[in-house]
Amino acid sequence: MLNSLLVKNYRNLENLEIPSLARVNLIVGKNNVGKSSLLEALYLYFTTNENFGTSLEVIRKILLDRDELFFEQKDFKNIETFSPIFTNRKIVYFDENKFIFIGESEKGGIVISPSKFYNVTGEDDNFKKRERIKNNEEFLNLAKQGMKIESEIRINGSGIAYTLNSGNYELNYFTPTNDLSLLANCKFLTTKTNSPELSKLWDEITLTNKEKYVIEALSLIEPIEGLSFIETTERPKIPLVKTKNNQRIPLKSMGDGINHILSIALNLVNCENGCFLIDEFENGLHYSVQTKLFEVIFSLAEKLNAQVFATTHSNDTLKAFSEVINNKKYQNQGKIIRLENKNGLIKHVEISDENLKLAMENDIEIR
């Protein structure tokens, strides 16, 4: 579990430091202050580790969700494909201050760094070795000489790296998989998650005690006795629920709220000893159910030893979260992370418990 976080040069998070984190964290702030970018940075961090490696699919998911990956880029044949994740959408070589860093400042983290290399002839003319180009002056001199120069993007996390060279990527110490569920017990619930993905998550917990956690969460809106995913001729697997009067009803017909709860519950129960990220927590949820849902999340996060990060634009969500963290049962288990643009830099603003309570009592805007 992350106790603090430092993010450098990831999108608009040029130098963001959050000194303390909790088990369940709610990220608030105005539009375009980097709430979703923070979730992406966390996703990269938690899916890059010594046990699981990382995958081009993690970068692919991040870029696709923002419509930043186009047809000609989908095979990562151009190093500039990665430019949107760097500050100012610019890949800067030969400058460590412009590399992406995500992690705990004291314990370390992952570094996403661009580099340039050239091939030189070794003692045997048939043997080529690569030399890293140290600065822009050396690069310009080699270019004038007509030297073939290769570019590389490297993600280093506990010795894990992948390399992109001259239009073809080579995978080193890397988990080459297209199935993100195999990477790590970190799930990222975006606004584009769909039913086929949820059916895979249900299959992972079928016939385990985790089934009841999902059913209990769904019952926050209406009593539910069972859940299943079925194939139809028109669509892939869709969620079907069994009500207390033994009716079988497509979950979609019961409204966006209960479907969003299903997404949250299924992702969370598949994050044991890991991390769960939720973008726009409030989607489709009436304010009256949000406090109860947060209680479920706090309870499951503790049982499963999972860390949770969620973003919101809603003051109702903020109020619901505040109610839960003021409950002695969940004392010190939750934290509000407020991001603010200060003179062009995104900074974390600490909100004390006293100021939060005062703001909630007087309906003062702090999102």
N, C-alpha and C positions, 0 to 999 in steps of 0.2 A: 504494500500500500504506500502510495506517495504521501509524504508528510509535508513537502513543500514543492514548489515548481518554479523553474526558470525557463523561459522561452525566448530565444533570440533569432531574429531575422526570418521568422516564419510568417508569411503574408504580412499583415499590418502589425503584427506583434514583434516590433523591432527589438525591444528589450523589456519584457514583462516578467516581473518577479512577484510571486505569491508566497509570502513567508510561511504560511501554515495552511494545511488542508485538513478536512475531516473525513469521516466515512462517507457521508452524503453531502454533496456540495451543489448549491444552486447558483448559477451564473446569471447575473443581471447586468443591465446597461442599455444605453440607447442603441439605435440601429448603427451598424457599421463600426462598432467598437471592438469587434473580434471575438464575439461569443462563440460562433460556430468554428472560427479558426482555432480557438482554444481547444475545442473538442477534437478537431482534426489532429492537432499537435499531440494531444493525449493518445489518440488512436495510433499514431505512428510510434509513439513511445512504448505503449503496452503491447504492440504487435512486433516489436523488435527486441528480442531477448535471446539469451544463450540457449534456451530450450527449444524455441520454435523458429528462430530465424525471422526473416521478413519476406515480403512478397511484392512483386510489381503490382499485384492485384490490390494491395492496400492503397498505393498511389493512384491506381486506375479508378478505384471506387471514389476516392476523394475528388479527383478531377471530373469524373462523370457526374457526380451529384451536383456539381456547379456548372455543368455544361461547358467545361473547359477542355474537354478531350474530343477532338474531331476525328472523322473517319481516317484521314491520312496519318494521324498520330497514334492510333490505337495499338500499334506494335512497338511504340517507343523507339522509332527509327531516327528520331531527331532529338538531340539533347535538349533543345529549347522547349520540348514538351514539358519539362519539369519547371520552367520559369515561373508559372503562376504561384508556386508554393514559396517562392523567395520574396522578400520584401521588395516592393516596387516592381514586382514581376521581372526581376533582372538577375541573371546568374553572373556573379562576380568572381573571377578567378584571382588567385595569388593574394587573397586578403582574408586571413582567418577571422577578422572582425565581421565579415559578411557571410560566414558559414552559418547554417542553421544549427542551433543547439536546443535540445529538449530534454529536461530531466531535473534532478536535484543538484543544485550548484556544488554542494560539498561532496556528494556521493557519485556524481557524474551522470551521464545520460547518453543520448545518441547525437551524433554529429552527421549532418548531411553536407557534404563538401564537394564542390566541383574542382577538377584538376585537368591539366593538360600534360601530355607525355609525347616523347618522340622516340623512335627506334634508332639505336646505334649498333654498329657492327662490333661483335666481340672478338676474342682471339681467333676463333674459327669464323671465317667469312660467312659460313652458313648459319651461324648462331646470332640471333638478334636479342638485345636486351633493351628494356624500356628505361628511360630516364625521365624523372619528373621535371617539368619546367618550373623554375623557381620564381620568376617575376615577369612582368610585362615586357621589359627591355629584352630579356633573353628570348621571349616568345617572338617579338618583332624581328630580331636578328635571324632566328631559325626560319621564320616565314620568308624572309628575303632570300635565304639560301635555297628555298624550294623544298625544305625538309617536310616530310609527311608528319603531321601533328594529329594526335588523337585526343579526344575529349572524354572525360569520365565524370560520372556522378557516383559517389560512394556513400552508402549509409553504414556507418560503423556503430555497432552496438554489441559490446562484449565479443568482439572479434568477428562480427558478422558484416559482410559487405556484398554489394553487387556492383558490377561495372558495366558501363555502356561505352562501347568503343566503335568509332567509325561506322555507325549505323547498325551495328549488331551487338546485342548485349550478351555478356558472359556472366554466368551465375557462379559465385564463389561463396562457400560456407553459407548456403542459402537454401531455404525451403521452397522449391518450385511447385507451387500449387495454385490452382484456380479457385479452390474452395476456401473462402476466408474463415469458415467455421473450424478448419483444421489448424489455423495459425496459432491461436491462443485463446484463453477464456476471457477475451475482451470483445464485447459486442457494441456496435455503434448503430443506434436507432435513429435514422434520419427520416425526413418527411416522405421519402421515396421507398421505404421498406414495403414489400408486398407479400401476399399470402403464400406463394410458393416458398419464400424464405422462412416464413413462420412455420410451415408444415415440417420443414427439416428440423427446426428447433423443438417442435413437439415430439418428433420421432426420437430425439436424443433423451427425452425424459419419460417416454412411455413406460408404464408399469413401474414407476419409481414413486417415492414419496413426494417428489416435486410436482406431480400432477395435481395434488390437492392444493398446493399453493396457488397455482394458476386458476383453478376453479373458485377458490376463495376470493381471489382478486376480481374475477368476473362477476361474482355475486354481490359486489359493492353496488351495482346498478340494479340487477334483478337476480333472484335466486336461480342458480344454475346447478345441475346435477352431473352433467357430463359434457365432454368436448371431443370432437373428432374432425379429421380433415378427409374430405371425399373428393374423388375425381368426378368431373362432369364432362359431357361431350363438348361443351362450349369453352370451358375454362379449365386450367389445371386445378390442383387441390384447393378447396375452399373450406373455411371453418364452419362447422355445424354444431349447435349446442342442443342439449336435452334439458328442457325446463322441468319444473316440479310436477306439472300435470302431464308429463311424458310426451310432450310435443317435441318434434325435431325442427329446429328453426335455423336458417342461415344467419350467421352472426352479423353479416353485412346489413340485414334487414332491421337490426336492432339499434342502428345508429352509429355514428362515427366514434362516440365516446367509448362504448364498450369494446369496439375494435381496437382503439388506441390502448385501452387497458390490457387487452390480450397481447399486443405487441410489447408493451412494457414488461408484463409478467413473464412472458416466454423468454425474452432476452435476458432478464435478470436471473431467472433460475438456471440459465445456462452459463452463468458467470461465476461459479463457485471458485473462491480463491483468486478472483480476477477483477475486472473492471467493466462497468456498464456506463455507456454514454448515451444521453437522450437529448436530441435537438428539438426545441419547442415543446416542452413538456405538456403545455396546456391544450394542445390541438384536440378539438372536439370534446373537451371535458368541461362539464358544468362546474361552477365553483363549489357547489355543495358536496361534490364527491372527492375533491382534490385533497382535503385534509386526511380523509380516510385512506386514500391511495398512498399518500406520503407515509402514513403510519405503516402500511403494508411494506413499502419500500425500505423504510428504516429497519423494520423487523427482519425482513428477508436478507438485507445487506449484512446484518449482524450474524444471522444464522449461517449464511453462506460465506462469510468472510470476504465480502465483495465491497469495492469502492464505487460510488456512484457520482456522476457529474451530469447535471441537467441545465439547460438554458431555458429562459422564459422572457416573454415580453409582457406578461400579465401581472397586474397588481394583485389580482385574486390569488394567483399561484404563490406570489410572495407572501401574502397574508396566511395562506394555508401552511406553507413551509414554516413560517414564524410560529404558528400555533404549535406545531409538532416539536420544534426545537426548544420551546418553552416548557414542554412537558418533561418532568423530572426523569421519566423513563428513558428519554432519548437525549438527556443532557450531555453536552460535549460531543454528540454524534453528528451534528449538522453544522454547516457553515455557509454563509452567503458571501459570494465573491462578486464584488461590483467592479466593472471595468469602466474606465472613463478616459476620454481623449483630452489630454493636457498638452496644449501647444504642439499638437501633431504626434505626440507619443501616447500609446495606450498604456495606462497605468492601473494598478490594483488599488482600490480605495477601501480601507478597513472600516467596517461598520460595527461599532460596539453593540453589545446586547442592550445596553441602556438606550442608545440612540435608536436602535431598531424598534424597541418597545414603544418609545415615544412617537416614532413615525407612524407605527401601526395604530396607536390609540388616537392620533390626530389626523389620520388619513393623509400624511405627508408623502409626496412622491419621492421614492428613492430608487426606482428602477434604473 
